[in-house]
Every structure is written in structure tokens, then in C-alpha cells.
């Protein structure tokens, strides 16, 4: 890890500061998430697609946003099926599904 600078060391280049901050942030699996988005319409029906969307990948857990609590229940019930179908279409391992209620 880089030596921590003090105020008396003078100005710090912004690139150096950004590298240090970026190193502390967990990297999202953007390639895997892009694959999920690409195949989402293939693995969920029109009703779910109207109320739910993939939000992110947290490790091997797919996070799905829904617009109403009733859809959260529905997507959770279908979660195993959704995960299984995605496994057959993408290389990124997905082992679970988390549902959050928020505006889609």
C-alpha cells in the first residue's frame, strides 16, 4: 500500500488520489451483469419484465429491483427458476437472487 501523505508533503496529483479511492471500492462484475441484462427478456415473462429489472450483481447474487411489494414476492417465488435459466445462458456464476423494492 502507498505511503500515506501528510499536508506538509504538498499537492497530491488527482490520479494518485483516484487510484487509492478506486482500490478501496469493490469492483462490480460488469461483464457478467451485461450478460444478465442481455438475457433478461429470455428468462422472465412479460409481466415480470414490466415490473422488475436487474439492478446489479453482488458477488454471485443477482439483485433485482421491482416497483411494488407484490412483485417482490412474485420474483422471489420465481427466483430459483430465473437463476437456473440464467446459468444456462451466461458464463458468470449466479447462485442466488435478492429482490429490492424501488422504482424501476
Secondary structure, 3 states (H helix, E strand, C coil): CCCCCCHHHCCCCHHHHHHHHHHHCCCCCHHHHHHHHHHHHHHCCHHHHHHEEEEEEECCEEEEEECCHHHHHHHHHHHHHHHHHHHCCCCCCCCEEEEEECCC
